[in-house]
Amino acid sequence: MGDPGNSSTHTQEAPAVFNLSGPVQSQPRADLSSEASAVDSLAAGSSYTERPPREGLDLSGSRGLPAEQPTEFQRFVTATTGQKLPIYGMGLFTDRQVTFAPVNNAPSPADLLLGAGDELQIRIWGQVNFSANLRISRRRDIYLPKVGAVHVAGLTVAAAQDHLRQAMDRIYRNFELTLDLGEIHSIQIYITGAARQPGEYTVSALSTLVDAVFSSGGPSSTGSMRHMQLKREGKVVTDFDLYELLIKGDKTGDVQLQPGDVLYIQPAGPQVALLGSVRQPGILELREEETLGGLLDAAGGTTAMAASSRISIDRIADHAQRIAFELADNAEGLAAKLADGDIVRVDAITSNYRDTITRRGSVANPGHFRWREGMRLSDLIPDRDYCCRAVIGGAVHNWDFPHRSLPQQPMKNPRLATLRVMHNIAETARLQAASRP
């Protein structure tokens, strides 16, 4: 290749080629990014990929989570209402297989810092051709032939690419270099507090706070969904509210994990039971001063069968007695503050009709019809060859249409009237026989 320090020699001679794309005769193994492993691979004429320094723990297995026992508040609600309500959000972590395998195929963020164990895919072409997958050693560097050890740990991928280009530029000229990230190193974090499975976890360096929550199986039945603190070097980095992700799909509070981070799940805060005509009945956790309207929004709102007249509240007063009261379903009522231990019930509408006529029996289109001023029975009868029995205000009225005894006086406004239409079979048979030739 000539004198590497003489740039004019490089421009006159043929490009120096490290042929690393030939047939693989024997795949060499490199424990670390050492000069001997790289040189041996070059001499063998094989493509060069360094192996991880150690296999590590097998975290790819999955296991089911144990069933959570009902909390004291859940048992209290069941005794009061006769309904077993789940804790809101626990369905994400119940009856599912939790995998502890690190996610290495996700795109790496631009601010991810390289560390020991990361695999770098280096491609160089031009004055020198070089292609290798090198793993960062515990000394936080990689080895390039004729260049030597290059320190890259602690840099982003973009910064490491510039750093490698500067190191290569001291030896070679007229070349291009690209750097991609292959396998990602793992980091150790700690999950404590009211988690279903607290302990020390080995996760991918790409993992975030939400990933760690799912890895631990989420909060326990006594843990908080609304206060998950990520602590780093003794300081709280963020206080994550899982309801923001569940209700709004908002993950902006999620942060990237770093080695040694501690995820602390606080005990559950004030809780309220919500049942009745709501889309997602359950036990919901309050954060700060939660209003009735905010609670209903968290549960997906009320159903179409919900009554708009009132919402019932069962409250524990001064830890001594229970009181019951009602709130109107309006702006003032929805702005009311809730308290720990409240049982909120949204009543459903009744099945009674008002100002309605019900037609049923031997008719093609039975159903309910709204009463109007001046309405007559003839407005509801499809044919004269029928018998009619009307129940209005508890009184029974019978009419036989073939004898033209249909009353013509208007019907008075009923609260609920039932019109029973019966086919007059005998009269119909007589008329059919008389019409035959």
C-alpha positions in Angstrom: 0.0 0.0 0.0 3.0 2.3 0.3 3.7 4.8 3.0 0.4 5.6 4.7 1.8 9.0 5.6 2.5 10.1 2.0 -0.8 11.2 0.5 0.7 11.5 -3.0 1.6 7.8 -3.0 -2.0 6.9 -2.3 -3.2 8.8 -5.3 -0.9 7.1 -7.7 -1.2 3.5 -6.5 -4.2 1.2 -6.9 -6.7 1.4 -4.1 -5.9 -0.8 -1.1 -8.6 -3.5 -0.8 -9.5 -5.4 2.3 -11.5 -8.2 0.6 -14.0 -9.2 3.2 -16.8 -10.5 0.9 -15.2 -13.8 -0.3 -16.4 -17.3 0.5 -16.6 -18.1 4.2 -14.2 -21.0 4.9 -14.4 -20.8 8.7 -16.2 -18.2 10.8 -13.7 -16.7 13.3 -14.8 -15.8 16.8 -13.8 -12.7 18.6 -14.3 -12.3 22.3 -13.5 -8.6 22.2 -12.6 -6.0 19.6 -9.0 -7.0 19.5 -6.3 -6.6 16.9 -5.6 -10.4 16.7 -9.2 -11.3 15.9 -9.5 -8.6 13.2 -6.2 -9.5 11.5 -6.9 -13.2 11.6 -10.2 -12.6 9.9 -8.6 -10.4 7.2 -6.0 -13.1 6.6 -8.7 -15.8 6.2 -10.4 -13.8 3.6 -13.8 -14.1 5.2 -16.5 -11.6 6.1 -16.0 -10.4 9.6 -18.6 -10.2 12.4 -17.7 -10.1 16.0 -19.6 -12.1 18.5 -21.0 -10.8 21.7 -18.5 -11.0 24.6 -20.9 -13.2 26.5 -24.2 -14.9 26.0 -25.8 -13.4 29.1 -29.0 -14.3 30.7 -31.8 -16.0 28.8 -34.6 -13.4 29.0 -36.7 -14.7 26.1 -38.9 -16.9 28.1 -42.4 -15.9 29.1 -44.5 -16.6 32.1 -48.0 -15.9 33.3 -48.8 -13.5 36.1 -50.5 -14.6 39.3 -54.1 -13.5 39.9 -54.5 -10.5 42.0 -56.8 -10.7 45.1 -59.6 -8.1 45.4 -58.7 -5.1 47.4 -60.6 -3.9 50.5 -62.4 -1.2 48.5 -63.4 -3.7 45.8 -64.9 -6.0 48.5 -66.7 -3.0 50.1 -68.2 -2.0 46.7 -69.3 -5.6 46.1 -71.0 -5.7 49.5 -72.7 -2.4 48.8 -73.8 -2.8 45.2 -73.7 -6.5 44.6 -71.4 -6.0 41.6 -67.8 -7.0 41.3 -66.0 -4.1 39.6 -62.4 -4.4 38.1 -59.7 -1.9 38.7 -59.5 0.4 35.7 -56.6 -0.4 33.5 -55.6 -3.7 35.0 -56.9 -5.5 31.9 -53.7 -4.5 30.2 -51.7 -6.7 32.5 -54.2 -9.5 33.4 -54.2 -12.9 31.7 -51.4 -12.1 29.4 -47.9 -13.5 28.8 -45.2 -11.1 29.8 -42.0 -11.4 27.8 -38.7 -10.1 29.1 -36.9 -10.3 25.8 -35.2 -7.0 24.9 -36.4 -5.3 21.8 -33.4 -4.9 19.5 -35.1 -4.4 16.1 -36.8 -1.1 16.9 -35.3 2.0 15.2 -32.7 3.6 17.5 -33.4 7.2 18.6 -30.9 9.9 17.4 -29.9 10.6 21.0 -29.1 7.0 22.0 -25.6 6.8 23.4 -23.4 3.9 22.4 -22.1 1.5 25.1 -20.1 -1.6 25.6 -21.7 -4.6 23.7 -23.2 -2.5 20.9 -22.6 -3.8 17.4 -21.4 -1.3 14.8 -21.8 -2.0 11.1 -19.0 -0.2 9.4 -18.8 0.2 5.6 -15.9 2.0 3.9 -15.3 2.3 0.1 -13.1 4.4 -2.2 -9.3 4.5 -1.6 -9.8 1.7 0.9 -12.6 -0.9 0.9 -13.5 -2.2 4.4 -16.7 -3.9 5.7 -17.1 -5.3 9.2 -19.5 -5.7 12.1 -17.5 -4.7 15.2 -18.7 -4.8 18.8 -17.7 -2.2 21.3 -15.4 -3.7 23.9 -15.5 -3.3 27.7 -12.7 -0.8 27.1 -15.4 1.3 25.3 -13.6 1.2 21.9 -13.4 -0.8 18.6 -10.3 -1.8 16.6 -9.8 -0.9 13.0 -6.8 -2.4 11.1 -3.9 0.0 10.6 -5.9 2.7 12.5 -5.9 1.1 15.9 -8.4 1.4 18.8 -11.0 4.1 18.4 -13.0 5.2 21.5 -16.7 5.4 20.5 -18.7 4.6 23.7 -20.7 7.5 25.1 -21.2 9.0 21.6 -24.3 9.0 19.4 -24.2 7.1 16.1 -23.8 10.3 14.2 -21.0 11.6 16.4 -19.3 8.2 16.3 -19.4 8.2 12.5 -17.6 11.6 12.4 -15.1 10.4 15.0 -14.3 7.3 12.9 -14.0 9.3 9.7 -11.4 11.6 11.5 -9.5 8.6 12.7 -9.4 7.1 9.2 -8.5 10.4 7.6 -5.2 10.3 9.4 -4.2 7.2 7.4 -6.3 7.2 4.2 -7.7 9.7 1.6 -10.5 9.7 -0.8 -12.9 7.3 0.9 -16.5 7.3 2.1 -17.7 5.8 5.5 -21.1 4.9 6.8 -21.9 3.7 10.3 -25.1 1.8 11.3 -26.1 0.3 14.6 -26.7 -3.4 14.7 -27.5 -5.3 18.0 -28.1 -3.1 21.0 -26.5 -3.5 24.4 -28.6 -4.2 27.5 -28.9 -2.2 30.6 -29.9 -2.9 34.2 -32.8 -1.1 35.9 -34.7 -1.5 39.1 -38.5 -1.6 39.6 -39.7 -1.1 43.1 -42.8 -0.1 45.1 -46.2 -1.5 44.4 -45.3 -3.4 41.2 -46.6 -6.9 40.5 -43.1 -8.2 40.1 -40.5 -5.8 41.6 -36.8 -6.5 41.2 -33.8 -6.0 39.0 -34.4 -6.2 35.2 -32.1 -6.4 32.2 -33.7 -4.6 29.3 -32.7 -3.3 25.9 -31.0 0.1 25.9 -33.9 1.2 23.6 -36.5 0.5 26.4 -38.6 3.3 27.8 -40.5 3.8 31.1 -43.7 2.3 29.6 -41.7 -0.7 28.4 -40.4 -1.3 31.9 -43.9 -1.0 33.3 -45.1 -3.8 31.0 -42.0 -5.9 31.7 -42.8 -5.9 35.4 -46.5 -6.8 34.8 -47.7 -3.4 35.7 -48.9 -2.1 39.1 -50.3 -4.5 41.7 -53.9 -4.2 42.8 -52.7 -1.8 45.5 -50.4 0.1 43.2 -51.0 3.4 41.5 -51.8 3.8 37.8 -51.3 7.6 38.0 -48.0 8.0 39.9 -45.1 6.1 38.4 -41.8 7.9 39.2 -38.6 7.4 37.3 -35.6 8.2 39.5 -32.1 8.8 38.3 -29.2 9.6 40.6 -31.6 10.3 43.4 -33.8 12.8 41.4 -37.2 12.3 40.0 -37.0 12.5 36.2 -40.7 12.2 35.5 -44.0 11.3 37.3 -45.9 9.3 34.6 -49.7 9.0 34.6 -50.7 5.8 32.8 -54.3 7.2 32.4 -53.0 9.6 29.8 -51.9 6.6 27.7 -55.1 4.6 28.4 -57.6 7.4 27.8 -55.9 9.8 25.4 -53.2 7.6 23.8 -50.7 10.3 25.0 -47.2 8.9 25.5 -45.4 12.2 25.6 -44.5 11.7 29.3 -42.5 8.5 28.4 -38.7 8.8 28.7 -35.7 6.7 27.6 -34.2 4.5 30.3 -30.6 4.7 31.3 -28.4 2.2 33.3 -29.2 2.3 37.0 -32.6 3.9 36.6 -35.2 3.2 39.3 -38.9 2.9 38.5 -40.9 3.5 41.7 -44.6 2.7 41.5 -46.4 4.5 44.4 -49.3 3.0 46.4 -52.7 3.7 44.9 -54.2 7.1 45.7 -57.9 7.9 46.4 -60.3 5.6 44.5 -63.9 5.9 43.3 -66.3 3.2 42.1 -68.3 4.0 39.0 -71.1 1.8 37.9 -74.5 1.9 36.1 -75.1 3.3 32.6 -71.4 4.0 31.8 -69.3 2.5 29.1 -66.5 1.2 31.4 -67.6 0.6 34.9 -64.8 0.0 37.4 -62.6 1.3 40.2 -60.9 4.5 39.1 -58.1 6.3 40.8 -58.3 10.0 41.4 -55.5 12.4 40.8 -55.5 15.7 42.8 -59.0 17.2 42.8 -60.9 15.1 40.2 -64.4 16.2 39.2 -67.4 14.0 38.4 -67.1 15.1 34.7 -63.5 14.1 34.5 -64.3 10.7 36.0 -67.1 10.1 33.5 -64.7 11.1 30.6 -62.1 8.6 31.9 -64.8 5.8 31.8 -65.7 6.7 28.2 -68.8 8.7 29.1 -72.4 7.5 29.7 -74.4 5.1 27.5 -77.5 6.0 25.5 -79.6 4.4 28.2 -78.3 6.8 31.0 -80.9 9.0 32.6 -80.2 12.7 32.4 -82.1 13.5 35.6 -79.7 12.5 38.3 -76.4 10.8 39.3 -76.4 9.0 42.7 -73.4 9.4 45.1 -72.7 7.1 48.1 -70.0 8.7 50.3 -68.2 7.9 53.5 -68.4 11.0 55.8 -65.6 11.6 58.3 -64.7 7.9 58.5 -67.8 7.5 60.7 -71.0 7.2 58.6 -72.3 6.9 55.1 -74.4 9.4 53.3 -76.2 9.4 50.0 -77.1 12.3 47.8 -77.8 13.1 44.2 -76.2 15.4 41.6 -77.8 16.8 38.5 -76.3 15.8 35.1 -75.5 19.4 34.2 -72.5 21.7 34.3 -72.8 22.4 38.0 -73.2 18.7 38.9 -70.3 17.6 36.7 -68.0 20.1 38.3 -68.5 18.6 41.7 -65.4 17.3 43.5 -65.2 13.6 44.3 -63.8 12.1 47.5 -61.9 8.9 48.3 -64.4 6.0 48.7 -67.2 7.5 46.7 -69.6 5.1 44.9 -71.0 6.8 41.8 -74.0 5.3 40.1 -75.5 6.6 36.8 -79.1 5.6 36.7 -80.7 4.2 33.6 -83.9 5.4 32.0 -87.1 3.6 32.8 -88.8 1.4 30.2 -92.2 3.2 30.4 -93.5 5.2 27.5 -95.2 8.5 27.7 -97.9 9.9 25.3 -97.5 6.8 23.2 -99.9 4.3 21.6 -98.7 0.7 21.3 -100.2 -1.3 18.4 -99.8 -5.0 18.4 -101.5 -8.2 17.4 -102.5 -9.3 13.9 -100.9 -6.4 12.1 -98.0 -6.3 9.7 -96.2 -3.5 11.4 -96.7 -3.6 15.2 -95.0 -0.9 17.2 -95.2 2.4 19.1 -96.8 5.6 17.8 -96.8 9.0 19.3 -100.2 10.4 20.3 -101.2 13.7 18.7 -104.1 16.0 19.3 -107.2 14.9 17.4 -105.9 11.4 16.9 -108.6 8.7 16.2 -108.5 4.9 16.4 -109.1 4.8 12.6 -105.6 6.4 12.2 -104.0 3.2 13.7 -106.2 0.5 12.2 -104.8 -1.0 8.9 -108.0 -2.6 7.7 -111.7 -2.7 8.5 -111.8 -6.6 8.6 -110.3 -6.6 12.0 -111.6 -6.6 15.6 -110.1 -4.0 17.9 -109.6 -4.0 21.7 -108.2 -0.8 23.2 -106.9 -0.5 26.7 -106.9 3.2 27.6 -106.3 4.3 31.2 -107.1 0.8 32.5 -110.5 0.7 30.7 -111.1 -1.9 28.0 -113.0 -0.9 24.8 -114.1 -3.4 22.1 -115.2 -2.7 18.6 -116.2 -4.9 15.7 -115.3 -3.2 12.5 -117.5 -5.1 10.0 -120.5 -3.8 11.9 -119.1 -0.3 11.5 -119.1 0.4 15.2 -115.8 2.2 15.1 -116.0 5.3 17.3 -115.2 8.5 15.6 -114.7 10.7 18.6 -111.0 11.8 19.2 -108.9 9.9 21.7 -108.0 11.7 24.8 -104.3 12.1 25.7 -103.3 8.8 27.3 -100.1 8.2 29.3 -99.9 4.8 27.8 -102.5 3.1 25.5 -102.4 -0.4 24.1 -104.3 -1.2 20.9 -104.9 -4.9 20.4 -105.8 -5.8 16.8 -107.4 -9.2 16.2 -108.3 -10.6 12.8 -112.0 -11.4 12.4 -111.6 -14.9 10.8 -115.4 -15.7 10.6 -116.3 -12.5 8.9 -113.4 -12.8 6.5 -114.5 -16.3 5.5 -118.1 -15.2 4.9 -117.0 -12.4 2.7 -114.7 -14.6 0.7 -117.4 -17.2 0.2 -119.9 -14.5 -1.0 -117.4 -13.2 -3.6 -116.9 -16.6 -5.3 -118.8 -17.1 -8.6 
